[in-house]
């Protein structure tokens, strides 16, 4: 996402606050995505492969 301002115009305080809020929101969502990806990959490394798991069915 991009935000552009005209050189000869200054953004209103309301617009500036909104842009700052959006930037913070996107930064936090990227941090959250990175954290969840790391946790998922760590769990994948710890979990045995599906074919290695004991059979839970009744024989």
MDTraj code that builds the backbone (N, CA, C; nanometers):
import mdtraj as md
import numpy as np

residues = "UNK UNK UNK UNK UNK UNK UNK UNK UNK UNK UNK UNK UNK UNK UNK UNK UNK UNK UNK UNK UNK UNK UNK UNK UNK UNK UNK UNK UNK UNK UNK UNK UNK UNK UNK UNK UNK UNK UNK UNK UNK UNK UNK UNK UNK UNK UNK UNK UNK UNK UNK UNK UNK UNK UNK UNK UNK UNK UNK".split()
xyz = np.array([
    [0.0844, -0.1146, 0.0000],
    [0.0000, 0.0000, 0.0000],
    [0.0900, 0.1222, 0.0000],
    [0.0505, 0.2227, -0.0711],
    [0.1277, 0.3464, -0.0787],
    [0.0392, 0.4654, -0.0460],
    [0.1014, 0.5675, 0.0078],
    [0.0330, 0.6936, 0.0341],
    [0.1187, 0.8027, -0.0260],
    [0.0573, 0.8906, -0.1014],
    [0.1304, 0.9998, -0.1649],
    [0.0639, 1.1326, -0.1286],
    [0.1461, 1.2328, -0.1075],
    [0.0978, 1.3671, -0.0785],
    [0.1492, 1.4606, -0.1871],
    [0.0700, 1.5588, -0.2249],
    [0.1145, 1.6593, -0.3206],
    [0.2164, 1.7506, -0.2522],
    [0.3189, 1.7927, -0.3275],
    [0.4227, 1.8785, -0.2699],
    [0.3664, 2.0091, -0.2148],
    [0.2727, 2.0663, -0.2858],
    [0.2231, 2.1979, -0.2460],
    [0.1087, 2.1904, -0.1440],
    [0.0810, 2.0736, -0.0935],
    [-0.0261, 2.0584, 0.0053],
    [0.0257, 1.9841, 0.1262],
    [-0.0260, 2.0216, 0.2397],
    [0.0100, 1.9530, 0.3627],
    [-0.1110, 1.8705, 0.4065],
    [-0.0850, 1.7509, 0.4547],
    [-0.1938, 1.6643, 0.5003],
    [-0.2544, 1.7220, 0.6275],
    [-0.3831, 1.7067, 0.6411],
    [-0.4491, 1.7503, 0.7637],
    [-0.4059, 1.6594, 0.8783],
    [-0.4167, 1.7058, 1.0006],
    [-0.3806, 1.6210, 1.1142],
    [-0.4586, 1.4897, 1.1157],
    [-0.5837, 1.4939, 1.0734],
    [-0.6656, 1.3726, 1.0695],
    [-0.6093, 1.2713, 0.9690],
    [-0.5702, 1.3198, 0.8526],
    [-0.5130, 1.2312, 0.7504],
    [-0.3774, 1.1779, 0.7974],
    [-0.2960, 1.2633, 0.8546],
    [-0.1652, 1.2198, 0.9053],
    [-0.1808, 1.1127, 1.0127],
    [-0.2762, 1.1328, 1.1025],
    [-0.3001, 1.0332, 1.2083],
    [-0.3464, 0.9014, 1.1486],
    [-0.4317, 0.9065, 1.0473],
    [-0.4809, 0.7851, 0.9814],
    [-0.3660, 0.7110, 0.9137],
    [-0.2798, 0.7835, 0.8444],
    [-0.1659, 0.7209, 0.7762],
    [-0.0715, 0.6582, 0.8787],
    [-0.0466, 0.7282, 0.9889],
    [0.0388, 0.6720, 1.0948],
    [-0.0237, 0.5457, 1.1527],
    [-0.1539, 0.5476, 1.1727],
    [-0.2252, 0.4305, 1.2268],
    [-0.2137, 0.3124, 1.1304],
    [-0.2345, 0.3381, 1.0015],
    [-0.2219, 0.2307, 0.9015],
    [-0.0807, 0.1728, 0.8994],
    [0.0197, 0.2596, 0.9031],
    [0.1585, 0.2123, 0.9015],
    [0.1856, 0.1236, 1.0226],
    [0.1377, 0.1648, 1.1390],
    [0.1557, 0.0850, 1.2603],
    [0.0827, -0.0486, 1.2491],
    [-0.0371, -0.0445, 1.1959],
    [-0.1170, -0.1665, 1.1793],
    [-0.0467, -0.2665, 1.0882],
    [0.0040, -0.2191, 0.9752],
    [0.0733, -0.3085, 0.8824],
    [0.2039, -0.3606, 0.9421],
    [0.2736, -0.2767, 1.0173],
    [0.3975, -0.3212, 1.0806],
    [0.3682, -0.4316, 1.1819],
    [0.2654, -0.4127, 1.2628],
    [0.2290, -0.5149, 1.3617],
    [0.1816, -0.6433, 1.2951],
    [0.1054, -0.6316, 1.1869],
    [0.0557, -0.7529, 1.1208],
    [0.1719, -0.8314, 1.0606],
    [0.2738, -0.7622, 1.0098],
    [0.3907, -0.8318, 0.9553],
    [0.4682, -0.9006, 1.0673],
    [0.4823, -0.8327, 1.1816],
    [0.5507, -0.8938, 1.2956],
    [0.4749, -1.0174, 1.3430],
    [0.3424, -1.0084, 1.3475],
    [0.2599, -1.1211, 1.3900],
    [0.2740, -1.2369, 1.2914],
    [0.2734, -1.2050, 1.1630],
    [0.2882, -1.3083, 1.0609],
    [0.4241, -1.3768, 1.0727],
    [0.5294, -1.2984, 1.0942],
    [0.6635, -1.3559, 1.1105],
    [0.6698, -1.4472, 1.2328],
    [0.6087, -1.4030, 1.3428],
    [0.6081, -1.4824, 1.4658],
    [0.5329, -1.6135, 1.4455],
    [0.4148, -1.6059, 1.3864],
    [0.3357, -1.7272, 1.3644],
    [0.4059, -1.8229, 1.2686],
    [0.4714, -1.7688, 1.1669],
    [0.5460, -1.8534, 1.0732],
    [0.6595, -1.9251, 1.1448],
    [0.7307, -1.8533, 1.2310],
    [0.8400, -1.9147, 1.3073],
    [0.7888, -2.0246, 1.3992],
    [0.6788, -1.9979, 1.4676],
    [0.6212, -2.0987, 1.5568],
    [0.5757, -2.2223, 1.4795],
    [0.5133, -2.2010, 1.3645],
    [0.4665, -2.3123, 1.2817],
    [0.5846, -2.3977, 1.2355],
    [0.6901, -2.3315, 1.1892],
    [0.8073, -2.4067, 1.1409],
    [0.8742, -2.4835, 1.2540],
    [0.8809, -2.4232, 1.3727],
    [0.9400, -2.4921, 1.4873],
    [0.8567, -2.6146, 1.5241],
    [0.7252, -2.6005, 1.5197],
    [0.6373, -2.7137, 1.5511],
    [0.6520, -2.8233, 1.4465],
    [0.6687, -2.7865, 1.3217],
    [0.6869, -2.8844, 1.2152],
    [0.8155, -2.9640, 1.2363],
    [0.9211, -2.8977, 1.2815],
    [1.0487, -2.9665, 1.3044],
    [1.0391, -3.0630, 1.4223],
    [0.9577, -3.0292, 1.5222],
    [0.9457, -3.1132, 1.6418],
    [0.8511, -3.2306, 1.6230],
    [0.7509, -3.2137, 1.5400],
    [0.6494, -3.3181, 1.5229],
    [0.7035, -3.4294, 1.4340],
    [0.6773, -3.5532, 1.4716],
    [0.7184, -3.6635, 1.3837],
    [0.6347, -3.6622, 1.2555],
    [0.6920, -3.7169, 1.1517],
    [0.6177, -3.7258, 1.0259],
    [0.4946, -3.8124, 1.0472],
    [0.3926, -3.7926, 0.9687],
    [0.2669, -3.8655, 0.9856],
    [0.2856, -4.0168, 0.9797],
    [0.3714, -4.0641, 0.8904],
    [0.3901, -4.2096, 0.8784],
    [0.4696, -4.2662, 0.9959],
    [0.5353, -4.1792, 1.0751],
    [0.6116, -4.2251, 1.1913],
    [0.5259, -4.2334, 1.3175],
    [0.4084, -4.1743, 1.3132],
    [0.3226, -4.1734, 1.4318],
    [0.2613, -4.3099, 1.4557],
    [0.2452, -4.3480, 1.5807],
    [0.1831, -4.4775, 1.6086],
    [0.0395, -4.4823, 1.5594],
    [-0.0009, -4.5977, 1.5149],
    [-0.1370, -4.6173, 1.4671],
    [-0.2324, -4.6191, 1.5875],
    [-0.3364, -4.5368, 1.5799],
    [-0.4318, -4.5286, 1.6895],
    [-0.5575, -4.6113, 1.6620],
    [-0.5629, -4.6747, 1.5499],
    [-0.6817, -4.7526, 1.5134],
    [-0.6870, -4.8857, 1.5879],
    [-0.8042, -4.9458, 1.5897],
    [-0.8211, -5.0776, 1.6531],
    [-0.7957, -5.1856, 1.5494],
    [-0.7168, -5.2860, 1.5866],
    [-0.6907, -5.3985, 1.4955],
    [-0.7470, -5.5240, 1.5491],
])
top = md.Topology()
chain = top.add_chain()
for i, resn in enumerate(residues, 1):
    res = top.add_residue(resn, chain, resSeq=i)
    for name in ("N", "CA", "C"):
        top.add_atom(name, md.element.get_by_symbol(name[0]), res)
traj = md.Trajectory(xyz[None], top)
